[in-house]
Amino acid sequence: MLNFCKKILNKVSFDPRLFKKELAKSTKWLNKKDLANLKIWALTYFAHYRLIIKDVFDNFS
């Protein structure tokens, strides 16, 4: 499921709104270990969306 989430996020990364929406959906599907991996991956590959990623993961916690 983690790889599926990564694939979707790659495909919607052109639009910040879609990216945030799909990232939020991912938090509902993944376990804690995969969520930690997704957060690290997202911050690494989408640093320009750092505030969006932080917002989604802060609201999830």
URMOSUL-V79250 format. One record per backbone hydrogen bond with DSSP energy under -1.0 kcal/mol. NH is the residue of the N-H (numbers start at 1). CO is the residue of the C=O. Records with the same first field share a line. If there is no record, write none. Layout:
NH = CO, CO
//
This chain:
5 = 1
6 = 2
7 = 3
8 = 4
9 = 5
10 = 6
11 = 7
12 = 8
15 = 12
19 = 15
20 = 16
21 = 17
22 = 18
23 = 19
24 = 20
25 = 21
26 = 22
27 = 23
28 = 25
30 = 26
35 = 31
36 = 32
37 = 33
38 = 34
39 = 35
40 = 36
41 = 37
42 = 38
43 = 39
44 = 40
45 = 41
46 = 42
49 = 46
50 = 47
53 = 49
54 = 50
55 = 51
56 = 52
57 = 53
58 = 54
59 = 55
60 = 56
61 = 57
//
